[in-house]
Amino acid sequence: MTAVAIAGRGLACALGLDLASAVAALRTGAGVPQKRLLRGGLGGEFPYCAIPLREPHWNRRAREIVMRVAEEAGARNAVDGVLFVATSSYDIGAAENTAEDAALGDYPSFADRLRGWLGWRGPVYLINTGCTSGLNALLAAHALLSGHEAEEALVLGVELENRLTLTGFAAMQLLSRSACKPFGAHRDGLVLGEAVAALRLSARAGSRWQLMGGASLVDGSQPTGQSGPAIVDMYQRALSASGFAASGVDLIKVQAAGGITSDRTEAEALRESFARVPALVSLKAALGHAMGASGVAEVALLSACLECGAWPTYSDAVDTGLGVELAVAPPAGVRRLLATILGFGGSHATVAIECR
């Protein structure tokens, strides 16, 4: 139940190159810029939520985006602390791009490249647990800071465009050909996207937003989907770890990525976990599913939205058979919230955040 301050935030996503631009796009109701990617051999085109920065050289583009986001989050105040990098694709896009980029390394070499870009002096850890990478990195950072093993940390989510991820999901027939419809009556699959996001955590600084812990749970019986019992167990563990009562949770940022089966499993688990299901919000329609970066990106965006009243809109009515609803406006007086990511490999994670 030890609180760790979220002292800085940064975000580049399909909504804009910084957090303020992303919030403004939601506030004005601007649609998510979606480019359609033709990948051949797997049935044609799929929508994709891309960061609006054109640069043909993968590494130069990645460096510019990472540096923008890190600066926005105040990374220079934490360069002697611990850097956690959450990613599921690291620099695969570079190898796919041009001969100039094709020196694909391994995780340590990618970490070294990021260290150099940021001028980082402290230790660097890479976290890859697929879609839950970002939240697991936040949980690892919280454990380190609350255990007084470090005073500052930067959690950096990096997920940039690559063909491997898109073709893999397309081959499994999990992608929508139209749009992401969270818990939607006409949902037909995921829409992928790219994001780079950063949360600076501090055991010293004061902040309105406090990370209180959470839980991560793997159910190996569900290698490509979510497990209802595992989601219920995850929420019980997260509530216990954070000291939140189920009845005291004001808002849950759900996964709700638009999958036909996965959205149903998640809704059923929410009804089982909470006697009164709290207000719910999904950000997948606004950002796309940014895989390993999604947890960090969605926490950054959601906290900013709650500060200024911006809120996502949904293109499809909620499926009434699911027995849950999505909030159409920011709930008043949100003090305790949970942010959840459910991913492949039977991976389930949620973090507990308190607003003070």
Steps between C-alpha positions, in 0.01 A plus 500: 500500500803728463428792270745601227445833327436523126713811465506538122323381185572495130316354202524479123219310330256516210328795669811718500869536573455604861252452782338841459431432131350160580269647764399783266412249226271315739347825624411620150367159398756469221510152359812288538717534188510150358716394211411181324786258465515261208701199605418248230445128530269529799185644354575865427474816706453569869467834683800602706546790745833661416696774674483804266873544444642426157860387480608213271798401713369282783770581755490874441122499536517284813765722657303820436180356647673350805688824570180708471311275740784470751544877508127549556508259795797677659741211449801726559398507868537122524807410288682360803201285589368182342370480144239235419434450128174322414478363148385191314668577168806712592670588163357233271361780283854619432603166353189499281552853377821576310850366457624792707289385794549130452755439776242341726652428836361346814334637808825618665608689188158668479530597867846643435364705211226647719752565777708700255204698366392598851844544652389256768747435781304255715412133442273402209254209496298376202158348569327289235189319613311582182201729540547526878861620473419860594301418811752238612774760463296738718455226761873425495585867539248538784656204684848647462407849619266393779772264623743795522738343247475807276352847521427579135391290203384554145264245345521533123261314270624467141290336232562612143366379169621166369361242261564201727244604760236595245535186290498280810169641620360493147595134463305422817201689355486731801502835319205721416464630147307806615560641848551402861161463673561447874229275647314586179190331365675472161856445620710301258858512623800709601651806341873521560694820552834641603587706805795621700413599856684579820408522867757642742463350846646652813526397864578865585284732291142586587234441238127494450526144364635218715578146384383266777605164358293239321523143381625290209378149436577244230260219414688270265183312409403798281802566278313716248214642702375617835390283790195608698614340827846655457347847453293457817806382692703790360249756627486338843880508528521859376240619751684326782839636395376858464269510801205595280156363582307369202217738585747790513624471141361792301622412150658212310689545176417171335669318214184479283698486177204392288559126485182296468590242764753693708263791569235255618745323732611832647144623556402179677806524727420862587147404605638218715771716658285798601155493658454841341713533190676839512496746213697360206707660226695358207769691310564241228273678250697821552853359494478164332651205684862603553603162635787526750469879526123503551500487881731799538329694219150445636589593860664821376204594282229402748648700787527806275141454381371486855680826579340697220175323416592364156354157426501239222197438282392165359376425151278209598235447767597266782383141464213481750559128541830567676330656802748790527512859376769749402492845659416767243658778708762520776345385829496766768735472796723215381745420781585135452533330166633180349668477160493156340671334205418143395735334256634196322684228683223492758636826640276725713609816683344796677640798691329696775524880493376756751426864429577730794 
